[in-house]
Amino acid sequence: MACWRTTAKIGVASSIVGTVVLFIILALGFGFFSPSLATDAENRSNVEKEIWKLEEAYFSNLYRANYEGVLALVHPQFLGWPANQTKPIGKEESAEFMKRLIPRPTPCIIRIERAGLQQSQDTVLTQYILHVNCPEASGTAKTQSSRITHTWTRWKDEWKLLGGMSFDIKEK
């Protein structure tokens, strides 16, 4: 009888051990204890920082009339629809549009009010309100605000602006 009890205890113990081992294998398989989760979160955070820096660089270069600096951020297959255009424009039309919009460097101050950022692999979508404050000769400042949506994509190991759309917010 003593042998039987020992065997029963071993059977129960091995059943529990087997269940625990199975749980650990499943947990690892589904990534519950994956060390890559921290790495993924860190990479996502770095991408967010990089994209917001690129957004700031885009508009800083634009208002400095540094068209080459802006175009260096733009994908060759760019398609955008600025608020005051009747149809979407490509990269070359965008270059001409920028030169008409900002013909020379301006002392305007830009501020980006972040509203959202979503990443899916090598594509990032940003949405925000761009506030542009430009001093006028009278000493006052004119502020224009626009809602912006930009789509960034990885191209040749760099983030490039693939598309965008804007909507001017009217002053109340």
Helices and strands as residue ranges (DSSP letters): H 2-29, H 36-63, H 67-71, E 74-81, E 89-90, H 91-101, E 109-120, E 123-135, E 141-155, E 158-169
